[in-house]
Structures are given as structure tokens and as C-alpha cells.
Amino acid sequence: MQCKYRVILSLDGGGIRGLIPLKILSYIQSQIEEMDKTVDISTWVDVFSATSTGSIIGGALMLQDEDGKAKFSPNEMMDFYCKRGQQIFNKNIGINPENSMYPLSFVLNHFFSGITIEDLRKRFLFVSYDLNSDSQYLFTDTADRFRSLPLSKIMIACSAFPGVFPPLELGNLLLADGIVAAKNPSELAYNYARMFYPNDPIILLSLGTGQSEYNEMDIIDKEMERVHSNMTKLSKDDSNLLYFHFQPILKNPLQSDSESTKENIDSLLSDTETFIAEKKADFNRLFTLMKIKVEQMT
């Protein structure tokens, strides 16, 4: 039996900087549509994995309608982030006991109303962090514990940044932003995918949320780089792993305490456009492999 190419999409955490992977995905999707207009991101990705803001993006992009078509495109999610970003990623809110409805939960509950885990037709692994056990907590498509849980709850559990938004209580779990456990979930995603596709060649598409050339790396960034280094080494040793890591350097320093201003959003998108132009050779190598993937689907 012929092996099929499998695609893992891994999305880093980073608040409003989720615009960066969305811009990259929009470009990738436009190139895939030139190969076959019927293939969208909800069909060419086999495993969605994400942390923090990536969980919001990944949760949305994996959704399909009754015809098996994507409910949301990368462009639609970019529009969502541009319009709602200042509300849901405002770190100046601070945890206030009198504030029972935070914009993050309000917007996500409204935007993804009525969608539960049982509605998801794709394999996924989303990273949260359990404050009670001081350890990572993984939401996956194989876990039966929260099958009836609203999708918005998972998004909140994975993106509620400590000190800004209150953690989400689920049974004995107290869940907060997964970025504390793994800003880059690509290694977790690869190990998870191998449970289902032990022999198939895997295209692992790891999308970062930008690295500032002006700031030193903190402990979270260093862990992210460790994961990237591990996956780079593994891809050299394993011919069935085709690893792509796209991480733009933010050349324009973000202004003000809130990263969600229009100036910063424009800056993020501009830096990402520059990055795409500079990495055309790497993207073309990806598209050569994606052509094989698309041909296997049709």
C-alpha cells in the first residue's frame, strides 16, 4: 500500500502575533488553490496542533461545514484578529474579581457558539497548562473526558494568560495559557501524529509568531528554540520527516504596552510580507511537496 503524505500544522503562541502565521497560511493557501481550488486548509492538514493564540486559530481553521468545506479561511481569521484583537488580547485589563465577563471569553463564546468537541472532524492536539498540578495539559481528539465541551472553552483554557485573564476551572483542573508549557508545540504534535501515521512521510509545518531582534530571549523563547533544534536534528535523521519552520524576525519594534494597536498590527503584517518574500526558496520547496499531497487527495 502506498504511503500518503501527512501534514501537521503547528502554531506557536503569542497573542495578537497570531496574525503572523495567519498571513503565512493565507499565502500557502493561495498557492495550493492554484493546484486545486477544491482543497482548503481544513482538508490538507491532517493534524492541527497549537498553543495559546494558535489554539484559537487552529480551532477555527479545522472547522468544516456539512459539505466538508472550511468554515473559516486564513483571510477571514486575519480579519477577525484585526477587528477583535484590541479586545481579546488587551493585557492592560488585569484580573479584576468584579469583571465577570472578559472580552476574550465573551468574543470566543459568541463567535464559536454551539460548536463542541464532538463537531470536530480532524485530529488535533492543543496545549494548556494546569496550575493545580503545575504541568501541561493536552486537549486531543482521542480524549473522551470533554467530548461535549464547547470549542470556545478549549480556546480559553489554552490562551488565558496568567495575571491577565482568570484560569478556567474544569473539574479538578485549573487551566491557563499553554504558552507556559510549550510555546512551540511541534515536537508534541509530531509524537502524537506518529501514533496514527507510523510509516507515512510527514510534512511538519511549524509557524512561529515572530521573534524580535530587539529583545533577549526569555525562558519561554529558549524552550521554543530547544524544540526547534530537536526537530531540525530529527528531520536530518528521519527521511520521513520533512520539517519546515517559519519564524519571521520582527524588524519594527512594537509600540506601546498593548501589542494590539493598529500600528502594531500593520507592522506585524508588513514584517511577515517581507519574510515571505525573503524565504521564497523555502516556500517553493514546501509547495513541491504539497503538490504531491494534493495529488494524493484527488
C-alpha positions in Angstrom: 0.0 0.0 0.0 1.4 3.4 -1.0 2.2 5.7 1.9 0.4 9.1 1.9 2.0 12.4 2.8 0.5 13.7 6.1 0.6 17.3 7.1 1.0 18.5 10.7 0.2 22.2 11.3 1.9 23.5 14.4 1.0 27.0 15.6 3.0 28.9 18.3 1.6 31.1 21.0 1.8 34.9 21.1 -1.5 36.8 21.4 -2.1 39.3 18.5 1.0 38.0 16.9 -1.2 35.1 15.7 -1.5 37.4 12.6 1.9 36.2 11.5 1.0 32.5 11.0 -2.3 33.6 9.5 -0.6 35.8 6.9 1.8 32.9 6.1 -1.1 30.4 5.9 -3.0 32.8 3.6 -0.1 32.8 1.2 0.3 29.0 1.4 -3.4 28.5 0.8 -3.4 30.8 -2.3 -0.6 28.7 -3.8 -2.5 25.4 -3.1 -5.6 26.8 -4.7 -3.6 27.2 -7.9 -3.1 23.5 -7.8 -6.7 22.6 -6.9 -9.4 25.1 -6.0 -11.4 22.5 -4.1 -8.6 21.9 -1.5 -8.6 24.1 1.6 -6.8 24.2 4.9 -9.4 22.0 6.7 -8.7 19.2 4.2 -4.9 19.4 3.5 -4.0 19.5 7.2 -4.2 16.0 8.9 -3.2 17.1 12.4 -3.8 20.6 13.9 -1.6 21.5 16.9 -1.4 24.7 18.8 -0.6 26.7 21.9 -2.3 29.8 23.2 -3.4 32.1 20.4 -2.6 29.3 18.0 -5.4 27.3 19.6 -7.9 30.0 18.6 -6.6 29.9 15.0 -6.3 26.1 14.7 -9.7 25.5 16.3 -11.3 27.8 13.7 -9.4 26.6 10.7 -10.1 22.9 11.3 -13.9 23.5 11.3 -15.8 22.2 8.4 -19.4 22.7 7.2 -21.8 19.8 6.2 -20.2 19.6 2.8 -16.7 19.1 4.3 -15.5 22.6 3.3 -13.7 25.0 5.6 -15.9 27.3 7.7 -13.2 29.9 8.1 -10.3 30.8 5.9 -6.9 32.3 7.0 -8.1 35.6 5.5 -11.3 35.5 7.5 -9.4 34.8 10.7 -6.9 37.6 9.9 -9.9 40.0 9.6 -11.2 38.6 12.9 -7.9 39.3 14.6 -7.6 42.8 13.1 -11.1 43.7 14.2 -11.2 42.0 17.6 -7.5 41.9 18.6 -7.6 45.0 20.7 -10.5 43.5 22.7 -9.3 39.9 23.3 -5.6 40.5 23.7 -5.6 43.6 25.8 -3.1 42.8 28.6 -3.9 46.0 30.4 -7.3 44.6 31.6 -5.8 42.8 34.6 -7.7 40.3 36.7 -10.5 42.0 38.5 -12.9 40.0 40.6 -15.7 42.4 39.7 -15.1 41.8 36.0 -17.1 38.6 35.4 -17.1 38.8 31.6 -13.7 39.3 29.9 -13.5 40.2 26.3 -11.6 37.0 25.5 -14.3 34.7 26.8 -17.1 36.9 25.6 -15.9 37.1 22.0 -14.9 33.5 21.7 -18.2 32.2 23.2 -20.1 34.4 20.8 -18.1 33.7 17.7 -17.9 29.9 18.2 -21.3 29.5 19.8 -22.9 26.0 19.6 -19.7 24.2 18.4 -18.5 21.4 20.7 -15.5 19.0 20.5 -17.8 16.4 19.0 -18.2 18.6 16.0 -14.5 18.5 15.1 -13.6 16.1 12.3 -9.9 16.4 12.4 -7.1 15.2 14.6 -5.8 17.8 17.0 -3.5 18.5 19.9 -3.9 21.8 21.8 -1.7 22.7 24.8 -2.9 24.2 28.0 -1.3 24.4 31.5 -2.8 23.0 34.7 -1.9 25.3 37.6 -3.1 22.7 40.1 -0.6 20.1 39.0 2.0 22.5 37.6 2.1 20.6 34.4 1.0 20.7 30.8 -2.5 19.5 29.9 -3.2 18.3 26.3 -6.6 18.5 24.7 -6.8 15.9 21.9 -9.4 14.4 19.6 -8.9 11.0 21.3 -9.7 12.2 24.8 -13.3 11.3 25.8 -13.4 13.3 29.0 -14.5 16.6 27.5 -16.3 15.4 24.3 -19.3 17.7 24.9 -17.2 20.7 25.9 -17.7 23.9 23.8 -14.8 24.6 21.4 -14.6 28.1 22.9 -13.8 26.6 26.3 -10.7 24.8 24.9 -9.6 28.1 23.3 -10.0 29.9 26.6 -8.3 27.2 28.5 -5.3 27.3 26.2 -5.0 31.1 25.9 -5.9 32.6 29.3 -2.6 34.3 30.1 -1.8 34.2 33.8 -2.1 37.6 35.5 -4.2 38.9 32.7 -7.2 36.5 32.3 -8.5 34.2 35.0 -7.8 30.5 34.6 -10.6 28.1 33.5 -11.8 25.6 36.1 -12.7 22.2 34.6 -13.3 19.6 37.3 -10.0 19.3 39.2 -8.1 21.2 36.6 -7.2 24.9 36.7 -6.2 25.7 33.1 -4.2 28.6 31.8 -2.3 29.7 28.7 -0.4 26.7 27.2 2.5 29.0 26.3 3.8 28.4 29.8 4.3 24.7 28.9 5.1 24.8 25.3 5.2 27.9 23.1 6.2 25.7 20.2 4.1 22.5 20.2 5.6 20.9 17.1 7.5 18.2 18.9 4.4 17.2 20.9 2.4 17.2 17.6 4.9 15.0 15.8 4.9 12.4 18.5 1.1 12.4 18.6 0.8 12.1 14.8 3.2 9.2 14.7 0.6 7.2 16.8 -1.7 7.3 13.8 0.7 7.5 10.9 3.7 5.4 11.9 5.1 4.9 8.4 3.8 7.7 6.3 6.1 10.7 5.3 5.1 13.7 7.4 5.3 17.4 6.4 5.6 19.3 9.6 4.7 22.9 9.1 5.7 24.9 12.2 4.7 28.5 12.2 6.1 30.9 14.8 4.6 34.2 15.9 7.7 36.3 15.3 11.0 36.9 17.2 12.0 40.5 18.0 15.6 41.4 17.1 15.5 44.0 19.9 14.7 41.7 22.9 16.7 39.0 24.5 15.1 35.5 24.6 13.3 34.7 27.9 12.9 31.2 29.3 9.8 30.5 27.1 11.7 31.6 23.9 14.6 29.4 24.9 12.4 26.4 25.3 10.8 27.2 21.9 14.3 27.2 20.3 15.2 23.9 22.0 12.1 22.3 20.4 13.1 23.8 17.0 16.6 22.4 17.4 15.3 19.0 18.3 13.0 18.9 15.3 15.7 20.1 12.9 18.0 17.3 14.1 15.3 14.7 13.9 14.4 15.7 10.3 18.1 15.1 9.3 18.0 11.7 10.9 14.5 10.7 9.7 13.9 10.8 5.9 10.2 10.5 6.5 10.1 13.8 8.4 10.0 17.0 6.2 10.3 19.8 8.6 9.5 23.5 7.8 9.8 26.2 10.5 8.8 29.7 9.5 9.7 32.3 12.1 9.8 35.9 11.0 12.2 38.4 12.6 10.3 41.5 13.7 12.4 44.3 12.4 10.0 47.0 13.5 9.8 47.3 17.3 6.2 47.2 18.6 4.8 50.4 20.0 3.0 50.9 23.4 2.2 48.5 26.2 -0.5 46.9 24.1 0.6 44.9 21.0 -2.9 45.1 19.6 -2.9 48.6 18.3 -3.4 49.3 14.6 0.2 50.5 14.3 1.5 47.2 15.7 -0.9 45.1 13.6 0.3 46.9 10.4 3.9 46.4 11.5 3.4 42.6 12.1 1.8 42.2 8.7 4.5 44.2 7.0 7.3 42.2 8.6 5.6 39.0 7.6 5.2 40.1 4.0 8.9 40.9 3.9 9.7 37.5 5.4 7.7 35.6 2.8 9.5 37.4 0.0 12.9 36.6 1.6 12.1 32.9 2.0 10.7 32.2 -1.4 13.1 29.3 -2.0 11.9 27.5 1.2 8.3 28.1 0.4 8.8 26.7 -3.1 10.3 23.6 -1.6 7.2 23.2 0.5 4.9 23.7 -2.4 6.7 21.0 -4.4 5.8 18.6 -1.5 2.3 20.0 -1.1 1.7 19.3 -4.8 2.2 15.6 -4.1 -0.1 15.8 -1.1 -2.8 17.5 -3.2 -2.5 14.9 -6.0 -2.9 12.1 -3.4 -6.1 13.7 -2.2 -7.8 14.0 -5.6 
